[in-house]
């Protein structure tokens, strides 16, 4: 199973590297980036509804869900208040890489990696849905992070090191998620899924949607939210049907 996870993790890792390096020569327009933000928000919401929350919502796991969800909210509030000033948005042309943004990216990728590991280890979960979710997020993180670094005069080697480091964090999270399932740590798994749910909701409403609108998006661009949501739900349904057969 760990070998299978490692093989599938090549996809999001490759995407974060390619998207990061690619913006050196091809920079997406503000409107295209806004569409990507909306699409990613839809994918995250669908993944929450079909994969993450169902893994933690059982009567026996209610305390773990409540505690984990609270921890996720408090963690993001602390990071935002201590390290990330409100004006530090990707859409801000004068934005720089801060400790808060590094922690935010690292925690987000780690959580998504954990969910990949759990999804592949739990029979009822769909690992490919979480791979799809992580790949969409990797596109935004790779391109957004690289744009800021290049704009601040960082050399290609520095950009590569940071992208590889974040990729390693995501893969490490996948291994941790797999170990949770192997050790049959149901309570810890429920706690991790609940924490992930809170962080993913935070990312959707405090980052993706906000920054999409700050880029001057049109109302029609928000259709990509429903496209992303529908695509992730469709993928989940197809995988469930395939497992049932």
C-alpha positions as CSV (number, residue, x, y, z in Angstrom):
1,X,0.0,0.0,0.0
2,X,2.8,2.4,0.8
3,X,4.3,1.7,-2.6
4,X,1.0,2.5,-4.2
5,X,0.8,5.8,-2.3
6,X,4.3,6.7,-3.3
7,X,3.5,6.1,-7.0
8,X,0.4,8.2,-6.9
9,X,2.2,11.0,-5.0
10,X,4.4,11.5,-8.0
11,X,1.5,13.3,-9.7
12,X,1.0,16.2,-7.2
13,X,4.8,16.4,-6.6
14,X,5.4,16.8,-10.3
15,X,2.6,19.3,-10.6
16,X,4.0,21.6,-7.8
17,X,7.5,21.5,-9.4
18,X,6.3,22.0,-13.0
19,X,3.8,24.8,-12.2
20,X,6.5,26.5,-10.0
21,X,9.2,26.4,-12.6
22,X,6.8,27.2,-15.5
23,X,5.8,30.6,-14.2
24,X,9.4,31.7,-14.8
25,X,8.4,31.9,-18.5
26,X,4.6,31.7,-18.6
27,X,2.7,33.8,-16.0
28,X,-1.0,33.1,-15.8
29,X,-3.3,36.2,-16.1
30,X,-5.2,37.4,-13.1
31,X,-8.5,36.2,-14.5
32,X,-7.1,32.7,-15.2
33,X,-5.7,32.6,-11.7
34,X,-9.1,33.6,-10.2
35,X,-10.8,30.8,-12.2
36,X,-8.2,28.4,-10.7
37,X,-8.9,29.6,-7.2
38,X,-12.7,29.1,-7.7
39,X,-12.1,25.7,-9.2
40,X,-9.8,24.7,-6.3
41,X,-12.4,25.9,-3.7
42,X,-15.1,23.7,-5.4
43,X,-12.8,20.7,-5.3
44,X,-12.0,21.2,-1.6
45,X,-15.6,21.5,-0.7
46,X,-16.5,18.3,-2.6
47,X,-13.6,16.5,-1.0
48,X,-14.8,17.6,2.5
49,X,-18.3,16.4,1.8
50,X,-17.5,13.0,0.2
51,X,-14.2,12.0,1.9
52,X,-13.0,14.0,4.9
53,X,-16.0,14.6,7.1
54,X,-17.6,11.1,6.6
55,X,-14.3,9.5,7.9
56,X,-14.8,11.3,11.3
57,X,-18.6,11.5,11.7
58,X,-19.5,8.5,13.8
59,X,-21.1,8.4,17.2
60,X,-18.1,6.8,18.8
61,X,-15.8,9.5,17.3
62,X,-17.8,12.6,18.2
63,X,-15.4,13.8,20.9
64,X,-12.4,13.4,18.6
65,X,-14.2,15.3,15.8
66,X,-15.1,18.2,18.1
67,X,-11.6,18.5,19.5
68,X,-9.9,18.0,16.2
69,X,-12.1,20.6,14.5
70,X,-11.5,23.1,17.3
71,X,-7.7,22.5,17.1
72,X,-7.8,23.2,13.4
73,X,-9.6,26.5,13.8
74,X,-7.4,27.6,16.6
75,X,-4.3,26.7,14.7
76,X,-5.2,28.7,11.7
77,X,-6.2,31.7,13.8
78,X,-2.9,31.6,15.6
79,X,-0.9,31.4,12.4
80,X,-2.9,34.3,10.9
81,X,-2.7,36.5,14.0
82,X,1.0,35.8,14.8
83,X,2.7,35.4,11.5
84,X,0.5,36.5,8.6
85,X,-0.7,40.2,8.4
86,X,-4.1,40.5,6.7
87,X,-2.6,42.4,3.8
88,X,-0.2,39.6,2.8
89,X,-2.2,38.2,-0.1
90,X,-0.9,36.6,-3.2
91,X,-2.8,39.2,-5.2
92,X,-0.7,41.9,-3.5
93,X,2.1,42.8,-6.0
94,X,4.5,43.8,-3.1
95,X,3.9,40.5,-1.2
96,X,6.9,38.7,0.2
97,X,7.4,35.3,1.7
98,X,6.9,35.4,5.4
99,X,7.1,32.8,8.2
100,X,3.4,32.8,8.3
101,X,3.0,32.0,4.7
102,X,5.6,29.2,4.9
103,X,3.8,27.7,7.9
104,X,0.4,28.0,6.2
105,X,1.6,26.3,3.0
106,X,3.5,23.6,5.0
107,X,0.5,22.8,7.3
108,X,-1.9,22.8,4.4
109,X,0.2,20.4,2.3
110,X,0.9,18.2,5.3
111,X,-2.8,17.9,6.1
112,X,-3.6,17.0,2.5
113,X,-0.9,14.4,2.5
114,X,-2.2,12.9,5.7
115,X,-5.7,12.6,4.0
116,X,-4.1,10.9,1.0
117,X,-2.5,8.3,3.3
118,X,-5.8,7.7,5.2
119,X,-7.8,7.5,2.0
120,X,-5.6,4.9,0.5
121,X,-5.6,2.9,3.8
122,X,-9.3,3.0,4.5
123,X,-11.4,0.7,2.3
124,X,-14.3,3.0,2.1
125,X,-12.3,6.1,1.2
126,X,-11.2,7.1,-2.3
127,X,-7.5,7.8,-2.4
128,X,-7.6,9.1,-6.0
129,X,-10.1,11.8,-5.0
130,X,-7.6,13.1,-2.4
131,X,-4.8,12.8,-5.0
132,X,-6.9,15.0,-7.3
133,X,-7.5,17.5,-4.5
134,X,-3.8,17.7,-3.6
135,X,-2.9,18.1,-7.3
136,X,-5.2,21.0,-7.7
137,X,-3.8,22.7,-4.6
138,X,-0.3,21.9,-5.7
139,X,-0.9,23.8,-8.9
140,X,-1.9,27.0,-7.0
141,X,0.9,26.7,-4.4
142,X,3.6,26.0,-6.9
143,X,2.7,28.8,-9.3
144,X,1.8,31.3,-6.6
145,X,4.9,30.6,-4.4
146,X,7.3,30.7,-7.4
147,X,5.8,34.0,-8.7
148,X,6.4,35.7,-5.4
149,X,10.0,34.3,-5.1
150,X,10.9,35.3,-8.7
151,X,9.3,38.7,-8.2
152,X,11.6,39.2,-5.2
153,X,14.7,38.3,-7.2
154,X,15.2,34.8,-5.9
155,X,17.3,32.5,-8.1
156,X,15.9,29.4,-9.7
157,X,17.9,27.2,-7.3
158,X,16.1,28.8,-4.3
159,X,12.7,28.3,-5.9
160,X,13.5,24.6,-6.6
161,X,14.7,24.0,-3.0
162,X,11.5,25.4,-1.6
163,X,9.3,23.5,-4.0
164,X,11.1,20.3,-3.3
165,X,10.9,20.9,0.5
166,X,7.1,21.4,0.3
167,X,6.8,18.3,-1.8
168,X,8.6,16.3,0.8
169,X,6.3,17.7,3.4
170,X,3.3,16.5,1.4
171,X,4.8,13.1,1.0
172,X,5.7,12.9,4.7
173,X,2.0,13.6,5.5
174,X,0.9,10.8,3.2
175,X,3.2,8.4,5.1
176,X,1.8,9.6,8.4
177,X,-1.8,9.1,7.3
178,X,-1.0,5.6,6.1
179,X,0.6,4.7,9.4
180,X,-2.5,5.9,11.3
181,X,-4.6,3.4,9.4
182,X,-2.0,0.6,9.7
183,X,-1.9,1.1,13.4
184,X,-5.7,1.0,13.5
185,X,-5.7,4.4,15.4
186,X,-9.4,5.2,14.7
187,X,-9.6,8.0,17.3
188,X,-6.4,9.6,16.0
189,X,-7.7,9.2,12.4
190,X,-11.0,10.9,13.3
191,X,-9.1,13.7,15.1
192,X,-6.8,14.2,12.0
193,X,-9.8,14.3,9.6
194,X,-11.6,16.8,11.8
195,X,-8.5,19.0,12.0
196,X,-8.1,18.8,8.2
197,X,-11.8,19.7,7.7
198,X,-11.4,22.9,9.7
199,X,-8.2,23.8,7.9
200,X,-9.7,23.1,4.5
201,X,-12.7,25.2,5.2
202,X,-10.4,28.0,6.4
203,X,-8.4,27.8,3.1
204,X,-11.6,27.9,1.0
205,X,-13.3,30.9,2.7
206,X,-10.3,32.9,4.0
207,X,-7.9,32.4,1.2
208,X,-9.1,31.0,-2.1
209,X,-12.4,32.8,-2.3
210,X,-11.0,36.1,-1.0
211,X,-8.0,36.1,-3.3
212,X,-10.2,35.1,-6.3
213,X,-12.4,38.2,-5.8
214,X,-9.4,40.4,-5.2
215,X,-8.1,39.7,-8.6
216,X,-11.1,41.3,-10.2
217,X,-13.0,38.1,-11.1
218,X,-16.3,38.2,-13.0
219,X,-19.4,36.6,-11.8
220,X,-19.1,34.1,-14.7
221,X,-15.8,33.0,-13.2
222,X,-17.5,31.6,-10.2
223,X,-19.0,28.9,-12.4
224,X,-15.6,27.2,-12.1
225,X,-16.4,26.6,-8.4
226,X,-19.3,24.4,-9.4
227,X,-17.3,22.7,-12.1
228,X,-14.6,21.8,-9.6
229,X,-17.1,20.7,-7.0
230,X,-19.0,18.6,-9.6
231,X,-15.8,17.1,-11.0
232,X,-14.6,15.9,-7.6
233,X,-18.0,14.5,-6.7
234,X,-18.2,12.7,-10.0
235,X,-14.8,11.2,-9.5
236,X,-15.8,10.0,-6.0
237,X,-19.0,8.4,-7.3
238,X,-17.1,6.7,-10.1
239,X,-14.6,5.3,-7.7
240,X,-17.2,4.1,-5.3
241,X,-19.1,2.4,-8.1
242,X,-15.9,0.7,-9.2
243,X,-15.1,-0.6,-5.7
244,X,-18.7,-1.8,-5.4
245,X,-18.3,-3.9,-8.6
